[in-house]
């Protein structure tokens, strides 16, 4: 299933944040969208998953038009979001989160627990009793249980300690290698390059350029003018 975003304009209230964004993510590949705060990254994923209605443009999954559909219809079509900040329910246990998210398909509760074994130890813990890393793993598990064709991840390593961020990155990379189509939003190039096949640089609500991950690894300065970060 190819996710296609064509000439999308979107924003909040009277303001426009995205100005003609275009992306294509072929089945089984991982695309990272890199950009500074305010570049429009979260607006992009919220527009794709139906939380924001685009003002113009086309969003389609293997030819099925999604632009303007409500979020629950987009989810049923196969788009799942791991939101920025995790957003797990404080009063629900891990087991309850998984039960509520589960739909019939290849992703089962035992399978996500095998991928994310820490959750097995926390099944009886409520959302407000989890660490940041555990909550992020729960957010990923919850998304996988909806049987997505495309997984959107909005800065999944934000606010996590280095070891936990490494674990989350490893999980996302494993999912991408396993053939799941992934759109990863990031600010940190090293996080994106650990996962992505291709990287789109977003600036001021527009795609400034697109590169293979190999190109950016070979020449990190390609990101400097967009991200204003020092090369490492």
N, C-alpha and C positions, 0 to 999 in steps of 0.2 A: 504494500500500500504506500503510494507516494503522497506525502503531504505537500501541498502547493499553496503558497501565499503570493498573490499577485497584486501589486499596486495598492496596498492596503493603507488607508488613512483612518486614524482612530484617535480617540482622546477622551477627556472627561469634561462634562459640562460644556462650556463654550470654547474650550481650548483643544487644539490639535497637537498630539504628541508624536504620532507616526505619520510620516509624509511619503507615501508611496513605497512602502516596504515590500520587497519581493524576495522570496526564498523558496527553495525546493529541497525536500529531504526524501531521497529514494528509500524504498523499503530496505530495512536491515542496516541502515547507516546511522551515524551519529553526527549531528551538526551542533557546534557550540556557537552561541551568540555572545560576543564579548563587547562590553561597553562600560563607560563610567556611570556613576549615579546620575539619573536624569536623562540617560540616553534613549530610554523608551523600552528597555528590556522587559520589565514586568508588564507594561502595557501591551507588548506584543503577545506574551503568552496568555494574558487575560483575554485578549481579543480572539486568539485562536480557539481557546476553550469555551468561548461564549459568555464570559463574564462581562465583556464590553462589546457592544454592537458596533461594527465598523461603519464609518460614514461613507466609505467607498472601497472598492476592491473586491477581490475574490479569495476565498479560502476553501480548499477542497481536499478531500481524502480519497485518493484513487478515483477522482471524477465526481464524488458525491459532494454537492455544495453544502458548506457549513456556515458560511458568513451570514450573520443575522439570526441563526438558530439559537434557541435558549440553551443554557449550559447543560441541562439534563439530556437534551437531544444530542448535543455534541459528544457528551460522555458515552451515550449509548452507541454512537457511531464508532467509538474506539479511541477517543482522545482522553488521556488521564493526566491530571496535574498533581505534581508534588509542590505545594505552594511555598513561597518564601516565608520563613518563620514557623514552619511545621504545621501549626494550627490543628493540633490534636485536641480532642475534647477532654477537659480536665477531669470530669467526673466519671468517665467511662474507663473500664479496664482495657488492657491490650487485647484480651480475648474478645471483648465486646466490640472494639473497633474492627477486628478482623471479621467477626461474624456479620456485622452490618455492611461491610464492604464486599463480601463474597458474592461472586456470580459464577455460574457454571462455566468451566473452561479449563485450560491447561494449568493455570496458576491456582493451586489449592493452598489451604492453610499449611499443611505439612511441607509443601514445597517452599513457601516463603519463609517458614521457620528454619528450613535447612539452609536457605540463602542467608538468613539473618538470625543466627542461633541465639544471639543475646535476647531476642524477644521471647524465646521459649522460656527463659528464666524469669521473665517479667509478665507472664500472661495474666496474673492476678493483680498487677499493679495498675493504678489509675494513671491517667495522662499526666496529672500534676505531680506524680511521683517518679517520673522518668527524667533522666539526664537529657541534655540537648541532643546528644548523639543518638540515644535510644529513641527519642521522639522523632528524629529524622528517619531512623530506620523504620519506625512504625508508619510514618507518612509514605515511605516508599512501598512498604508491604500493602498498605491500604490501597494505593494506586494500582499495584500489580493484580490484586484480587478482583478488580473490575474488568480484567482481561483486555488490557489496552493493545491497540495496534500501534499507537504512538504514545510515548511517555515524555511529558514536558516536565522539566525540573528547573525551578527558579532558585538559583544560588543555594544548592543543597548543603554546601560546606560553610555557609555564613555563620559566624559566631561559635564555631566548634573548635575545641582544642585540636592541636596538630594531629595527634594519634587518631582521634575520632574522625577528623576530616579525611585522613588517609584511608580509613576504613570505608567511609561513605563513598569516596572516589573509587575505591577498589570494587565496591558493589555495583556502581553505575557502569564502570568499565566492563565488568563481567556481563551485565545485562546487554550492553552494546555488542560485545563480542558474540553473545548468544543469539544475535539476530534481531533483537528488539529495535525498532526505530526510535531514536532518541533526539530530542531537542533540549540542549542544556544551556541555560542562561548563566553567565558567570562574569565576574569582574577580574578574576585572577587568571592570567594566561596559563600558568602552570597547571591549574585545576582543569581547564578546558583541554589542554593538549594531552592530558593523561587519558582522556576519554574519546575525543572527537576524531572523526575522519577529516572533516572540513570545519573551517571557522569563518563566521561572518562577523565583521567589525561594524558595530552600530554606533553612529554618532548623530546627535541632534535629530533622532527619529528617522534616520535614513541609513541604509546599508552603504557604508563607505567603500568596502571592498570585501572580497571573499577569497580565501586561500585554503590550500590543503594544510593539514596539521604539520606535515613534513616541511613545507615551505616556512612556516613560522618557527619551527624548531631550528631550522638552518639559519634564519635571519629574524631574531626577535625584534629588531628595530622596526619591522613592518607594523607592529602594533603601537609604536610610541606616539605617533601623531594623533592617533585616535584615543588611546587610553591615558596618555601623559604619564606613563610609568617608565622607570629606569630599566634598561636592558639588564638581564642577569646573565 
